[in-house]
């Protein structure tokens, strides 16, 4: 029984790894490598933004701690939850310094996000195979 489960997990893992390699090559070909500047979130969202307006500063807009914006060609992270006033207040923001890439492209964001999700998903059957292998050792 366990050997059949391990075989099925190995088949699933093989398919997932193939998908990860394919997604990685698509990321490389499209230049989407920096589509999501932070992980596990993407621009501070669990589900990546689809419109540029979601990552731009705007007056009277609510921002959550960790949410990222593109402002003056730089990435900024909200220090805490707040609602923006009529003008940009630098006291609410911390410059994102892990890299200097500050361009939002929804296509690149989603390509990179899907690549990362596939990579994380590929780890699940691998861990299960590792655990189950102790039962037949």
C-alpha positions in Angstrom: 0.0 0.0 0.0 2.7 2.5 1.0 4.8 1.6 -2.0 1.8 2.4 -4.3 1.3 5.8 -2.5 5.0 6.5 -2.9 4.9 5.7 -6.6 1.8 7.9 -7.1 3.5 10.7 -5.2 6.7 10.3 -7.3 4.6 10.6 -10.4 2.9 13.8 -9.1 6.2 15.2 -8.1 7.7 14.6 -11.5 4.8 16.4 -13.2 5.0 19.3 -10.7 8.8 19.6 -11.2 8.3 19.7 -15.0 5.8 22.5 -14.5 8.2 24.4 -12.2 10.9 24.1 -14.9 8.6 25.3 -17.6 7.2 28.1 -15.5 10.8 29.1 -14.6 11.7 29.2 -18.3 8.7 31.4 -19.0 9.8 33.7 -16.1 13.2 33.9 -17.7 12.0 34.5 -21.2 9.5 37.2 -20.2 11.8 38.9 -17.7 9.3 38.4 -14.9 11.9 37.5 -12.3 11.2 40.6 -10.2 7.5 40.6 -10.8 6.9 40.0 -7.1 9.3 41.9 -4.9 8.4 40.2 -1.7 7.5 36.7 -0.6 5.2 35.0 0.4 3.1 38.0 -0.4 3.3 40.0 -3.6 3.4 43.8 -3.2 2.0 43.1 0.3 -1.0 41.2 -1.0 -1.8 37.5 -0.6 -3.3 37.6 -4.1 -1.2 39.8 -6.4 -2.5 43.1 -7.7 -3.8 43.2 -11.2 -3.9 47.0 -11.8 -1.2 49.6 -11.4 -3.6 51.7 -9.3 -3.4 49.0 -6.5 0.3 49.7 -6.0 0.3 53.5 -6.4 -0.1 56.0 -3.6 -3.5 57.8 -3.7 -5.1 60.3 -1.2 -7.7 58.9 1.2 -6.6 55.3 0.3 -6.3 52.7 3.1 -3.0 51.0 3.4 -2.2 47.9 5.5 1.1 47.2 7.3 3.5 45.6 4.8 1.6 46.8 1.7 4.0 48.1 -1.0 3.6 51.0 -3.3 5.7 52.4 -6.2 6.4 56.1 -5.5 9.0 58.3 -7.2 10.5 55.2 -8.9 11.1 53.4 -5.7 9.3 50.7 -3.7 7.9 51.7 -0.3 6.4 49.5 2.5 3.8 50.7 4.9 5.0 50.8 8.5 1.5 50.3 9.9 -2.2 50.3 9.0 -3.3 53.8 8.1 -5.5 55.9 5.8 -3.6 58.3 3.6 -4.3 62.0 3.9 -4.3 64.6 1.1 -0.6 64.4 0.5 2.1 61.7 0.7 3.6 61.4 4.2 7.0 59.8 4.3 6.6 59.0 8.0 4.1 56.2 7.1 6.5 54.5 4.7 9.8 52.7 4.8 12.0 52.3 1.7 12.2 48.7 0.4 15.9 48.1 0.2 16.2 44.4 -0.8 16.5 45.5 -4.4 16.0 48.6 -6.5 13.6 47.2 -9.1 10.4 49.4 -8.8 8.4 48.7 -11.9 4.9 47.2 -11.7 3.8 45.0 -14.6 0.7 42.8 -13.9 1.7 40.2 -16.4 5.2 39.9 -14.9 3.7 39.8 -11.4 1.4 37.0 -12.2 3.9 34.9 -14.1 6.4 35.1 -11.2 3.6 34.4 -8.6 2.5 31.3 -10.5 6.1 30.1 -10.7 6.5 30.6 -7.0 3.2 28.8 -6.2 4.2 25.8 -8.4 7.5 25.7 -6.6 5.9 25.6 -3.2 3.3 23.1 -4.4 6.1 20.8 -5.7 7.5 20.6 -2.1 4.3 19.0 -0.7 4.6 15.6 -2.4 8.4 15.7 -1.8 7.9 16.1 1.9 5.2 13.4 1.9 7.6 11.0 0.1 10.3 11.7 2.6 8.0 11.0 5.6 6.5 7.8 4.0 9.9 6.5 3.1 10.6 5.9 6.8 7.8 3.4 6.9 9.3 1.1 4.3 12.9 1.5 5.3 
